[in-house]
Amino acid sequence: MDVEDAGAGAVGSEPEVSDGLKTFGAVHKALREEAGFTQEAYAEVVGYSVHAIAKLEQGRRFPQPRFIERAGEVLEAPRVLRAAARNLARKQGLASWFQQWAGIEEEAISLYAYECRAIPGLLQPEAYIRAIFERRLPPVTEEQLEREVTARLERQQLLTRRPNTAFSFVIEQALIVRRVGGSEVTKALIDHLLEVGTLRNVEIQIMPLEQEDHVGVDGQMYLAETPEHQWFGYTEGQRSSSLINAPEDVSVLLQRYGKLRAQALDCRASVSLLKEIRGAL
């Protein structure tokens, strides 16, 4: 899956420093200096920010596949960089097929989500997270469960750590009235949604059970805008995912998401519905 357009985009997320990332950063720096590039000149040639290049060389940015290919071309060392990238490690607790999107998600300036399967991970309270993982097949060990719960809770810090990022969520009412984990978990979920929805950079809209003009029949979708104003789309299936960067395909998702926002209840009506559902539990 391609992650970056050659002329724009962030290098990736900022994970915990690992030996693999430090090694890749050191190799990249040596190749850049050998080629006679300063960070500033190099950043302009490859189409990434100086800040992103600096973090990558410190082992604090995960290089996306498209960046590795672009850097290999510019530095005339594609095989060396591919070899250095083979042993890179990402944050524990995140599925391998989710890692690329996690990198884009962490640096997005706009993030949109439509969910018809489960509450978006960024909005799940701990009780709901545990309810999902405890019911997952094949069963996970206690250690795996704790690792995945911790990883998801850490991801949620994006909502407060990036106050200038605009977060928009459209959630099917059915996901709430389904009562995954039972009534108490659902109460905790609704309370959490109501609390998160008070953040200035977060909008939560509920898609009512009855909506004749619903355009979300093709399933869930996520959209992110990078600091360079490039949009990416993301969808998930059973143990797989698809990152969408072709402009014509991303345009389709943006059109559909815009329509979904218009068809869902507005934020105030969504709050009223959530309170009504909670009162009936």
Secondary structure, 3 states (H helix, E strand, C coil): CCCCCCCCCCCCCCCCCCHHHHHHHHHHHHHHHHCCCCHHHHHHHHCCCHHHHHHHHCCCCCCCHHHHHHHHHHHCCHHHHHHHHCCCCCCCCCCHHHHHHHHHHHHCCEEEEEECCCCCHHHCCHHHHHHHHHCCCCCCCHHHHHHHHHHHHHHCCHHHHCCCCEEEEEEECHHHHCCCCCHHHHHHHHHHHHHHCCCCCEEEEEECCCCCCCCCCCCCEEEEECCCCCEEEEEEECCEEEEECCHHHHHHHHHHHHHHHHHCCCHHHHHHHHHHHHHCC
